[in-house]
Amino acid sequence: MAGLISRTLTAPMLFLNFVLYIFILGFASWALNREFENQGVAGNIVTNDLTRFALVAGVVGIASILAGLHHLKSWSTDSHASASSSALIALLLTFLAFGVTCKEIHVGGPRSKRLKTLEAFLIITAFTQLLFVLMLHAESFSNRFRPGYNNGVTGPTNLNEPGHKHTHGAAVV
């Protein structure tokens, strides 16, 4: 049942996270562009670090979305492993950007509306990515992703099953 619930929610959660990561990339790119043009962003001492961590989290988040889309299409143990691991890495980097966001809010000072919007999107994305990772890991409790699942391979998968020929490298005639 856990696999059924998480599969029905995987596509909308992927779409939501995709939109959130695109917004994060857009606002963080804007802030970085302002910094490169020496116009500066109305922020505090933490703003430069926030911009860089948000960009890295956004790019890795988009990569995890692509792995999630592949998993949604193939729905196998191999794609589950890659989607879970990339989603976990994206979650950890998003949590890092979330921590820097909390520090920037704590330090205070004048911040532009776009920078506050970036902070809000990072906070929201940290929780939605956490839900996505929990959904992917809930799938591992489904019978479909148990170690005995053979990804559609027909025939005996156990060496001790009847019908399995032990050739040990010899040619079968």
Secondary structure, 3 states (H helix, E strand, C coil): CHHHHHHHHHHHHHHHHHHHHHHHHHHHHHHHHHHHCCCCCCCCCCHHHHHHHHHHHHHHHHHHHHHHHHHHHHCCHHHHHHHHHHHHHHHHHHHHHHHHHHHHHHHCCCCCHHHHHHHHHHHHHHHHHHHHHHHHHHHCCCHHHCCCCCCCCCCCCCCCCCCCCCCCCCCCC
